[in-house]
Structures are given as C-alpha cells and as structure tokens.
Amino acid sequence: MKQVYLLFLLLIMLSACTNVNEDNEELVRPVTDVQQEVINPENKTTTITENTPNTPSTFVALDQNSLSVRDFESAYAMCVSALTTYYKATWNDSEFDVNTYFDNDNLKQYMQAKIDSQHELFLQNNLTDNTVTGLKAGVEKAEFHDEGDFFYLKIDAEVIKDVGSYAEPTEFLIQNSRGNLVIVDWYTSGKDSYDSMIRGEDQVIDNPEIWKDREWVKDLGRLRTKM
C-alpha cells in the first residue's frame, strides 16, 4: 500500500490546530499548504487546558467524498479533542459523546465500555479526586494512505492532573464519512492499558475496516465479558 508521510514547514508546525470563537465553539482550520513527502512531525504539539472548551464542532473534510493530505490538521485537531474528552471522562466522570468522533456502532460500544471500565477502576482505587486539568499532545508519526483513503496518526499525550501527570501513546485511523472526518480505530498501547488487555499487546493498527469485521468484534466481546 502506498503511503505518504506528512512534512510541515516550521511555521505550520507551530501554528495552532484550533481556534475558539466567542460562542465557545471549536473551529477547525484546515491545512492549506502541505508537502506530500517524508515529514518529521515531532515539533507539532498542542496543549489543551481546563479553560479550553471541550465540545468540538463537526470536523469537516475539505472534499465531501474523499480524504486528502490537506485534511491532516483537522484530523489531528479531532484526535487531540477526542483524547482530551476521553481522559476527562475516565478521570473526572465528564461526558464523552461517542457520536462526535465515531460513526461505527461497534467502535462506539467498545469506547463506551472502555470509558466505563476505566472510570470504575479509578473509583475503586480512590483515584478520581486527582482530576485531569489538561492535555499536552504531540505527533510521533503521521501517514496518509491514499489507496486505503485513511490517515494514521500516533500521538504522544501527556495527561496533566491536579497533582502530577503521566504519558501514553495512542494510535488513530481517520477516514472521511459522508463529508465528516471520523475516527475508525483507536488503540492506546500504554502498559496495562485497556486496549492492550482486551485487544492484545503490540497490535499493528493499519486496518480501517476492522470494526466492520463481525467475527473479530464478536471475539472481542467475548474477551470483554471474561474480564
């Protein structure tokens, strides 16, 4: 499969992925100048704090019917928003609307089960008083798979809490669904992470159709019920 690695000029790397308007709605500003060559995206970082609005608008693709490298910044902004919302949901018991980021029902159910399981674990261990206040995220790896029509993003996130912080990497696959960018797979590979325990360690995240595989989803469901 042909891959295109994303290379951004320093100016683009340091620019913000999102802006906030007066109505506290997050506006996605798509990339308008992208070189389709090998890129080192390590300098692209985003910090979201407690005062940053956490309800994203629709993440719209530039083309109604397809994905392009120029959708990268919107895809990145969506993943950072999703991570921030996820960590606040698991630690702070705030809302995570699965319909904002996913359109596959199997993935929606899995993510909701993941959030519920993680929050319950933190409650049982009396950890929820130390709440999440922000997130610092940077891109470790970014690929555009034009033949499969999807982005692969590996994001290193530092979860900032009232006291201390911790970091773990998360891999995403993003596609265009009816003109909107959506997450079609999400895998966090940190030590003892929920995904590692349920899906297995050292997974290769490269199949945007995986949550449409009925047998795979069925087997995954059996594993979850045994935990």
Secondary structure, DSSP 8 states (H G I E B T S, - for coil): ---EE-B--HHHHHS-SEEE-TT--EEE---S--B-S----TT-EEEE-TTS---B---B-SSSS---GGGHHHHHHHHHHHHHHHHHHHHH-----HHHH---HHHHHHHHHHHHHHHHHHHHTT-TTS-EEEEEEEEEEEEEETTTTEEEEEEEEEEEESS-EEEEEEEEEEEEETTEEEEEEEEE-STT-HHHHHH-SS-----TTGGG-HHHHHHHHHHHHH-
